[in-house]
Amino acid sequence: MRAYPTDPAARRSALDDAERLRRLPSIDRDLIRLAHEPGFPRWLDQIKATGGCARPVYLSGHTTVRDAATGAVLRHYTTADEPGGRMPVRCRNRRQSRCEPCSRQHAGDTYHLVRSGLQGGKGVSERVQLHPRLFLTLTPPGFGAVHRASDTGPCKPQDPAARCEHGRPLACHQRHDSRAPLVGQPLCPDCYDHTGHVLWHACAGRLWNRFCHAVRRRLATLAGIAQTRLREHLVLSFAKVAEFQRRGAVHFHAVIRVDGPNGPSTPPSAWATAELLEQAVREAADSAHVHSPYSPATGERLIRFGTQLDVHPITTALDSTTAVTDDAVAAYIAKYVSKSVGDAGGVDYRITHYASIHHAPVNAHLRALMATCWRLGALPELASLNLRAWTHTLGYRGHVLTKSRRYSTTYGQLRAARADHQTGTSHLDEEAKETVTESAWRYVGVGHSLAEAELAAGVAHHSGEF
């Protein structure tokens, strides 16, 4: 029980202080509580170590690294002496809408991952700068007329009297800003092919794989060699990122590179030029296609890319005459890796009930696409597409960034190098000693209180995380 002073004046002063504290906003009371915690300085150091992560994961446990030969302890850490007996670690969420500090770090890792595949470094030979390299954008087909942003003219300058079969106008003579809510919305929701849109998303990963195979086949055909012998002349490497357009459709930005038969350290055959690679890419984008699973409700849809295709050779910064340099391409791809369907007006959490679609904070167009995902996900013949689990991404189930194995380094290697730099240790040295690691960890919690979130945001701001 709390003891109050016996002196009447002191008691009144203590009661006044308690009343003033009670009247403070909840976040101020939480800040005062947090600042008076015995382990507050150490907790603040921990938050600085996470870069001010907005939703850290708290763990409890220990880890011990021993020399396998002698049994000597090389490293030992336990959370027993930490504040609350726990340790915060980064959530590592790539989405900017969920954790801006971690998404910023993930974007930085992506920049170095893509850049090392263009300039070399981080285990990649610098010879890749001399190999044929292209930056391309592949778009989905049209599923219906939508409003578009334009700074030069009206949205849809058709005949004002033209109407669709549902009686809605096919023209829009307004000039929309890129942030206008109408951009990306269909002119006629009843004419829009929501089913085709969803099925294209569900099959987009297979379509990309088919496109890569088609590029290899076209390269062999253009070079006049057998397709089975192409690996004797070159290897195709790539890194791509998926971006949601305002209409809720995914398109791909990708880097494609041609290496020698042994990977980045060897040059490809002399006939494998950037011009030949561009021709192969254009022909493959035009011919690549897959079929969606057959269903009596949807039929069998032909899934292919749209007619809009951008292909640009990538140059180094020293001899560049265009803006498509290796640094610019790496920065461009890194910008989109922290984006999600939420940046197109959607949601970044899973939909588990149909009623949640009606309450989701999205526009009518995205709500119709989500409802289509849910409806098609109930069909047994489309069960392989797992549409209900990916309702929140409008049926798209691929990773935001994918790359071929030999393109460059990995996220894991970049994180390990950063950890070595921060701790001053080397995993390579420990591996050379044939170490044995003993660990026991358990999940304790996640996230911050109001005051902790406020201080973490300040840490992230001052540490340059964003």
N, C-alpha and C positions, 0 to 999 in steps of 0.2 A: 504494500500500500504506500502511496506517495505521501511523504511527510511534509507538512506545511510549517512555516515559521510560527513560533508562539507569539512573537511580538505583533500587536495589531497592525501597526504601520507596515511592517515587513510583509505581513500576511496580505494586506490590501494590495501592496505593490506586486506580490507574486500572482495574486488573482487577476490584477490588471494585465500583467504580462501574458498570462494564459489566455485571457479574453482577446487581447490583441492578436495573439498567435492563432486563435480559433477563427478570427475574422479574416485572416490572410487568405488569398487564393490557394487552392489545393497545391498548385505547383510550387508556390513559395514555401509552404509548410514542408513539402517534400524536399526542397533544396536545403532548408535548415536542418531537417532530419539527416539527410545524406552527409552534409558537411560535418556533422557532429559524430558520425560513425567512426569508431577507432581505426578501421582499416581504409578510411577514405583516400589517403594519399596513394596507397598501393593500388586501390581500385582504379584511381585516375591513371596511374601508370599502365595498368592493364588495358584500359580503354584507348590510351594513346598507342599501345602496341597493336591494337586491332584497327587503327586508323579511324576510329570513331564510327565503327560499324553500327548501323541503325538497328539491327536485330541480331545481336551476337548470340551464339549458342553457348550455354554454360555447361561445363563438364567437371566431373569430380573423379579423381583417381591418381595414378602415378605411372611413370615409365622409367625403366632402367636399361641402360646399354652397357653390356659387358664384353670384354675381350674373350672370344671363344676359347683361346688357347690357355690363358692364365686365369680367367674368371675375374680379372680386375674390373672394377666399375669405371667406365669411361664417362658416363653421364647419368645423372639421376635427377628426377623432378617429381615432386608431389604437391598436391593442392592442399595438403593438411594445414599449412601455415598461411594460405591465401585468405583474403576476406571472404567469410562465409564458407570456407573450405571448397571453393570452386574456382574455375578459370574460364574466362570468356575467349572464344575463338570466332573468327569471322564467319558470317553466314555464307559468304561467297555467292550471293545471288547476283546474277548478271543483269537483272532487270532494274533499270533506273527508278521505276515506280515503286520498287520494294526497298532497295537499299542503295542510295546514291554513292556512298563511299566505295562499297564493294563493286558496284557496276563500273565505277571509274577505274578501279584497279583491273577489272576483267577486260575493259576496253583497252587499257594499256598493254596487258599481256597479249591481246589479239593483235594490236599494232606490231609488236615485236615478232609475233608468230608469223604474220603475213610478210612483214618487211624482211625477215631473215630468209624467206623463200624467194625474195626478189634481189636482195643485195648480198646474201650470204651472211655468215656469222652464226653463232650459237649452234655449232655443229654442222652447218651447211657450207659447202664450198663456195667461194666467191666467184667461181666460174659461172654461176647461174645468171650473173649479170649479162653474160654474152649469149645466153640461150634464148630462143624465140619465146616471147611472153606476150600474152594478150589479156586485156581486161574487157569483160563482156557483161552485158545485162540481158537476161532472158525474162520475158514477160508472159503472163497467162493470156489466153484468148479473151475476146469480149463475150460477156454473158448477157448483155443488154445495155442500152444507152444510159449513161449516167451523167450527172452534172460535173463539169470540170472547171478548174480555175484557169483564168486567162487574163493577162495584162494587156493584150493587144486587140481583143474583139469580144463579141458575145459568146456565150457558152455553147449554144447549139443554133447556128444561124440558118436553120431550115425554114421552109415555107410555114408561116404562122398558121395556115389553114390545115396543115397536115396533121392527121390524127392516127393513133394506133388502133388496133382492133377493139380496145377497151374504151375508146373515145377520149383518150388523153392526148394533149398536144405533143408532137415530136420535136418542137422547137423551144429554145430558151434564149431570149435575147438580152438577158442580164449579163453583167460582167462580175464574176465571183472572185473574191479574194481567196488566197490559198487556205486561209483559216476559216472560211465561211462554212457553217454547219451543213449547207446544202451540197457542198462538194463531195462527190462519191456516191450520192444518193441516186437511185434509178429514176429516170423520167416517168416510167410506169412500173410500179412494183409487180403488177400482174404479168407483164411481159418479161420481166427479168428471170433468167434461168438459175434459180437458187440451187436446184439439184445439180446442174452441171458445175456450178461454182464449187459446191462442197465436194463433189467427186473428183474434181481436178485437184483440189487440195489434198485429198486422201491418197491420190496416186502420184503426186508431184515428186516424191522421192524415187519411185520406180522410173518415172520419166527422166529424171536427171541421170540415173544410171544408164538408161538406154541411150541418152544423148552422148555420154562419155564413150560408150561402146561404138556408137555411130561415128564419132570423131576419129577413133582409131581405125575403123574400117575405111573411112574416106581417105585418111592419110596413106594407108597401104595402097588403095586403089589409085590415088593420084601419083604415087611414087612408082607404080607398076610392079609392086612386089606382092607376094602372097601374104594374106592377113596373118597366117600362123608364124611368119618370119619377122613380123614387125618388131617384136621384142629384141631382135638382134641388131636393130638400128636405133631404137629410141624407146623412151618411157614417158607416158603422159602423167603429169602431176597437176593438182588443182587445189584451190581453197575457195569456198563459196560461202556467202552469207545470205540469209533470207530476210526480206523486208516486206512488211504489210503496207500496201497502198491505202489510200483513203477509202476506196471502194471495198476494202476488206479482202483484197486478193494479194497473194504472195508473188513477188518476183525475185529473181536471183541475181546477185552481183558476184562475179567469179573471176579469179585469176587462173589462167591455164598456162602451163609451162612445159616445154619439151626438153627432156634430158637425154643423155646417152644411155646405152643399155645397162650400165652399172649405176645409174642414178645421177644426182647433181654433180658429182665430181668428174664426170666424163661428158664430152660434147656429143650431141646427136649427129647423125649422118649429115653431110653437107647439103643434101637436097631438102632437108627439113628446115625450111625458112619460115619467117613470120608470115610472109604472104601466103605460102602454102597452108600453114596452120589456119589462117583466117578463112581461106576458101573452104577447108574441111569443116570448120566450125559453122560457117553459114549454111553449108549443105546439110550438116547433121541436124542443126536446129530446125531446118525446114522438113526433114524426113522423119525425125525421131517421134515415136508414138507408142503408147501402150493402150490396153483396153481395161476398162473398169470391170469388176465382177458383174456377171449378168444377174438381173433381177426383173421379174415381171413388172415391178412398179417403175423401174427406171430404164429398163433395157440395158444394152451393152454400149457404153459411151466410149468414143474415141478421144483419148487424152493426148493433147499435143500442145506445143508452145504457141504463143501468139505471133503475129507478123512483125511486131516491133522488136528489133534486135539491134543492139549497139555493140560494136566490136572496135577496140582501139589497141594498137601496139603500145607496150609499156617501154618507156625509155628511162635512162638514168638521169639524175639531176644535172650532171655535167654537160651532157650533149643533148639536152631536151629542147625541142622546139614547140612542144605542146604542154598542156597542163597534166597530161596523163603520165606522171612520173611514178617511180616505185614508192617514194615517200607519200605522195598524194593518194595513191591507190590504197596503201596500208592504212592511212588515216581515214579514208572513206569507208572502208570495210569495218574498221574498228568503231566508227560512229554508230553503225547499225547493230552491232552485236549486243548493245545494251537496250535496244528497243524491243518492243513486243506488240502484240495485237492491241494492247492498251493505248499505244500511240496513234492507232487508227480509230480510236473511239471505243474499243472493246474492253474486255476485262482480263486480268491476269491471274485469275483463280479458277479452279475447276468447278464445273456445274454438275451438281449431284442430283438435282430434282428438276423436273420440268417446270414447276412453278417458279424456280429461281430465274428462269429466262425472262419471265414477264416482269420481274422486279429488278433485273440487271440494269445498271445505269448506262444503257447504250441506245443508239438511234434505232428507228424502225427497220432500217435495212439490215443492220447487223443482228437485230433480234430475229428477223425472218431467217437469216442464215443459220443462226443457232438453233432455231426451232426445226429447220430442215435437217440439221445434224442429228438432233434428238429423234426425229421421226424416222430417218433412214437407219439410224443405229438400232432400231427395233426389228429390222428385217433380218431373218436368219441368213439369207444369202449374202448379206453385206457385213456379217459379223466379223470377218477378217480385217475390216477397215477400222474397227474399234472406234466408231464415230462418236458415241456418247462420251467416252473418256476425253475426247478432244473437241467437245462442243465449244469450249471457251476460246479455242484457236480456230474455230470455223472449219474444223475437219483436218487442218494441217497438223501432221504429227512428226515432222522432221526436226532435227536439231537446228538451232539458229545458225551455227557455223559447222561446216564439215570440211575435211581435207583428206587428201590421199596420204598414205603412210609416209612416202618419201618427200613430201613437199617441204617440210621444215621441222622445227622442234615441236614439242608438245606443251600443253598447259602444265602438266605435272612437272616437267623438267624446268620450266620457268619458275614455278612455285618453289621447287627444291633449291634452285639457285638463289632465290630471294631469301629463303630461310637460312641458307648457309651464310649469306652476306650479313643478315641481321644478327645471327648468333655467333658469327666468327668461327663456326665449325664447318667441316666438310664431310658430307655423306660418303664421298669417294674414299676419303682417308679411313673412315670407319669400315667401309666394305672391304678395303684392302687388308684390314686386320681381322677379317672374318668375325664380325661381332654377332652377339645374340641380344635381342631386344625382348624385354619382359614388360608388358603393359596391361593395365586394367583400368578401363574408363567406363563411366556411366553418365547418361544424360540427366541433367538437373533441371534445366529450364531454358527459356529463350526470351529475348527482348528486354526492354528497359521499363522502368517506372517513368513518370512524367519528368521528374528532375533529372534522372539519369539520361533520358533521351535528349533533354536540353543541353546537358553538358557534353554528351557525345557529339551532337551536331556542332558545337563550338570547337571540339577537338578536331573533327573532320575538316572544318573550315580553315582552322589555323595550320593544320598539317598539310594543306594543299591537296587533300583528297578530292575536292571539288570546289 
